[in-house]
Protein backbone atom coordinates (compact mmCIF):
# COMPACT_ATOMS: atom_id res chain seq x y z
CA UNK A 1 0.00 0.00 0.00
CA UNK A 2 1.27 3.44 -0.90
CA UNK A 3 1.86 5.82 2.02
CA UNK A 4 -0.89 8.24 2.92
CA UNK A 5 -0.41 11.81 1.71
CA UNK A 6 -2.38 14.01 4.12
CA UNK A 7 -2.51 16.94 1.70
CA UNK A 8 -4.34 14.82 -0.90
CA UNK A 9 -5.75 11.87 1.00
CA UNK A 10 -7.64 13.36 3.95
CA UNK A 11 -11.06 14.65 2.97
CA UNK A 12 -14.14 15.84 4.82
CA UNK A 13 -17.14 13.60 4.36
CA UNK A 14 -19.04 16.53 2.82
CA UNK A 15 -16.46 16.71 0.03
CA UNK A 16 -16.74 12.96 -0.44
CA UNK A 17 -20.52 13.29 -0.83
CA UNK A 18 -20.10 16.04 -3.40
CA UNK A 19 -17.30 14.34 -5.34
CA UNK A 20 -17.81 10.61 -4.71
CA UNK A 21 -16.82 9.45 -8.19
CA UNK A 22 -13.66 11.56 -8.23
CA UNK A 23 -12.56 10.40 -4.76
CA UNK A 24 -13.21 6.75 -5.65
CA UNK A 25 -11.24 7.19 -8.88
CA UNK A 26 -8.36 8.67 -6.85
CA UNK A 27 -8.37 5.69 -4.47
CA UNK A 28 -8.34 3.25 -7.39
CA UNK A 29 -5.66 5.08 -9.39
CA UNK A 30 -3.23 5.93 -6.58
CA UNK A 31 -3.78 2.77 -4.49
CA UNK A 32 -3.52 5.07 -1.46
CA UNK A 33 -6.22 5.15 1.22
CA UNK A 34 -8.44 8.19 1.66
CA UNK A 35 -9.31 9.18 5.22
CA UNK A 36 -12.73 10.75 5.63
CA UNK A 37 -13.27 13.22 8.42
CA UNK A 38 -16.43 14.37 10.14
CA UNK A 39 -16.39 17.43 12.40
CA UNK A 40 -12.61 17.49 12.07
CA UNK A 41 -12.08 13.92 13.27
CA UNK A 42 -11.15 10.84 11.29
CA UNK A 43 -14.21 8.67 10.81
CA UNK A 44 -13.55 6.20 7.97
CA UNK A 45 -10.90 4.96 5.57
CA UNK A 46 -11.53 4.14 1.92
CA UNK A 47 -9.30 1.50 0.33
CA UNK A 48 -8.98 0.21 -3.19
CA UNK A 49 -10.48 -3.27 -3.27
CA UNK A 50 -7.22 -4.87 -4.48
CA UNK A 51 -5.30 -3.21 -1.65
CA UNK A 52 -7.94 -4.38 0.83
CA UNK A 53 -7.74 -7.97 -0.47
CA UNK A 54 -3.94 -7.92 -0.26
CA UNK A 55 -4.11 -6.66 3.33
CA UNK A 56 -6.58 -9.40 4.27
CA UNK A 57 -4.36 -12.06 2.63
CA UNK A 58 -1.34 -10.73 4.51
CA UNK A 59 -3.26 -10.68 7.79
CA UNK A 60 -4.38 -14.28 7.28
CA UNK A 61 -0.81 -15.37 6.57
CA UNK A 62 0.47 -13.59 9.68
CA UNK A 63 -2.20 -15.27 11.80
CA UNK A 64 -1.26 -18.67 10.36
CA UNK A 65 2.41 -17.98 11.15
CA UNK A 66 1.50 -17.00 14.71
CA UNK A 67 -0.40 -20.28 15.18
CA UNK A 68 2.52 -22.24 13.71
CA UNK A 69 5.03 -20.51 15.99
CA UNK A 70 2.86 -21.23 19.03
CA UNK A 71 2.54 -24.88 18.02
CA UNK A 72 6.29 -25.19 17.41
CA UNK A 73 7.07 -23.59 20.77
CA UNK A 74 4.73 -26.11 22.44
CA UNK A 75 6.52 -28.97 20.72
CA UNK A 76 3.59 -29.77 18.45
CA UNK A 77 5.77 -30.56 15.44
CA UNK A 78 6.28 -33.51 13.10
CA UNK A 79 9.63 -34.37 11.53
CA UNK A 80 9.85 -33.64 7.82
CA UNK A 81 10.68 -37.27 7.04
CA UNK A 82 7.46 -38.40 8.73
CA UNK A 83 5.39 -35.87 6.80
CA UNK A 84 6.98 -36.90 3.50
CA UNK A 85 6.35 -40.60 4.22
CA UNK A 86 2.72 -39.94 5.12
CA UNK A 87 2.17 -37.87 1.97
CA UNK A 88 3.71 -40.59 -0.20
CA UNK A 89 1.51 -43.22 1.43
CA UNK A 90 -1.61 -41.17 0.75
CA UNK A 91 -0.85 -39.97 -2.74
CA UNK A 92 1.25 -42.63 -4.44
CA UNK A 93 -0.23 -45.89 -5.65
N, C-alpha and C positions, 0 to 999 in steps of 0.2 A: 504494500500500500504506500502510495506517495505521501510525504509529510504534509500535514495541514498548513495552509497559508492563511493566517488570520485575516489578512487584508482582503482576500478574495473568497474565503471559505466559511466565514461566519456571517450569517444573514438573519435579520429579524423575520419572524414567521409572517408578518404582514407583507414583506417583500416576496417571500416564497409564494404566498397566495396570489400575488399580483403577477408573478413571473415564473410560475410553476414549470412550464415547459423549458424555459431557458436554464433554470437551476438544475433540473433533471438532466438536461443535455450537458451542462458543465460537469456534473458528477460522473456521467458516463464517459465523457471525453478525457477528463483529467485523471480519472481513477482516484481522485482525492475525496475524502468525506466533506460534507457540508454540515456545519453545526447551525441549527436553528435556535434562535433566542426568542424569549417571550418576556416582556418587561425587564429586559436587560440581563436575563439569566439564561444559561444554556438549558434547552428543554428537549432536544432531539438531535440525532445524527442521521444523515442520509448517506447511504453507501451504494456504490455501484453493485449490482447483483453478483458479478463475477468476483469482485473483491470480497463481498460478504461470504460467498461460497468458499473461497480460498481460506478465509479466516476460520470458518467452521471446520473445514478439513484439517487445518493446522491445529485447532483446538482439540479435535478428536484424536489426532495423532499424539499430541502432548499428554492427553488423559490416558491413552493406551500405554505410553512410555512410563507414566507414573505408576500405573498398575503393575507393569512388568518389573519396574525397579523395586516396588514393595514386595512382590512375590519373590524376586531374587534375594532380597535382603532377608526374607523369612525362610530361605532355603527351599522354596517351592520351585525347583528347577529339574530339568531332565537333561542328561548328557546328550550331546549331539549324535553320538553313535546310536543311542537308543531310539531317538526320533527318526533317524534315517532308516533304521531297521524296520520300525513300525510302519513308516510310509511305504517302504518297498513291499512289505507283507500285504498291505491294503491295496496297493495300486499296480503291482506286477503279477501277471498270471503265474 
